[in-house]
Amino acid sequence: MTSFKDHPRINHQYFKQISDEVNLTFLADNQDKFKPDELVSLRLDIKNVGKVHARIFEFNTETYYRKNMKTFDTTIDLDGLESTVNKTFDYSSLPANVMVRKTFEFPELNGKVGLFIVEFVGNGRSARAVIKKGSLSLIFRSTVAGHLLYILDDKKEICKGGDAQDDKTGVFFEKKFYDADKEKGTIFIPYGKSQVADKIIMKHGTFAQMGEFTRKTEEYSFNCTFFLNGEQILVGNSAQIIIRP
């Protein structure tokens, strides 16, 4: 009788390769945006990883966006940076060669706002996730003199300015900072000589976020209806007209 082990159609090398495979992978449905008071929770599939080391790196959003003017992603170089959170999860008691799904929670980020990279390392494998806590959005309208802007937080409330540097609210546009009013939160950007569509950096306290903004140029037009008595149109004479805007 031929055993499973000695079956001629079984590729034992391929079977061993699958059995010894190391896996440390994020699930595709992981959340990457959280409210400041929301618990950061991430799920990973792990296999043949006895210990999982987790590190969290916190970034100064204003400095990053002003320097790079691009969206934040996991390709950023972490060399020389010091992690603010370090945790180790021991799964050495789990059966070998079996894929398991684990949830990792980080209450250390409760109440914080900003951009974070969470890096998992185990048995020669690594995985990174960008976590965003808090959000800012921009609304604006055109006035006679220029653009009137408001920054909204994740609760859709208007962000107002402060006195301290870390409490400033406003926007960076074309390398210039426009302050928000301390009482109403209004931000005023005058029209330019030409229309410019560029990145804009919203800032509220220590948190910043990048968006899009188009600064328009001044345009003047006058539409009206006028009434003229045709009998008054005589060569050399002056005629009276009635203009209604």
Stockholm file with secondary structure:
# STOCKHOLM 1.0

chainA/1-245         MTSFKDHPRINHQYFKQISDEVNLTFLADNQDKFKPDELVSLRLDIKNVGKVHARIFEFNTETYYRKNMKTFDTTIDLDGLESTVNKTFDYSSLPANVMVRKTFEFPELNGKVGLFIVEFVGNGRSARAVIKKGSLSLIFRSTVAGHLLYILDDKKEICKGGDAQDDKTGVFFEKKFYDADKEKGTIFIPYGKSQVADKIIMKHGTFAQMGEFTRKTEEYSFNCTFFLNGEQILVGNSAQIIIRP
#=GR chainA/1-245 SS CCCSTTCTTCCHHHHHHHHTCCEEEECTTCCCEECTTSCEEEEEEEESCSEEEEEEEEECHHHHHHHHCSCCCTTSCCTTCCCSEEEEEECTTSCTTCCEEEEEEEGGGTTCCEEEEEEEEETTEEEEEEEEESCCEEEEEECSSEEEEEEECTTSCBCCCCSSGGGCEEEEETTEEEECCTTTCCEEEECBSSCEEEEEEEEETTEEEEEEEEECBCCCCCCCEEEECGGGCCTTCCCCEEEEC
#=GC SS_cons         CCCSTTCTTCCHHHHHHHHTCCEEEECTTCCCEECTTSCEEEEEEEESCSEEEEEEEEECHHHHHHHHCSCCCTTSCCTTCCCSEEEEEECTTSCTTCCEEEEEEEGGGTTCCEEEEEEEEETTEEEEEEEEESCCEEEEEECSSEEEEEEECTTSCBCCCCSSGGGCEEEEETTEEEECCTTTCCEEEECBSSCEEEEEEEEETTEEEEEEEEECBCCCCCCCEEEECGGGCCTTCCCCEEEEC
//
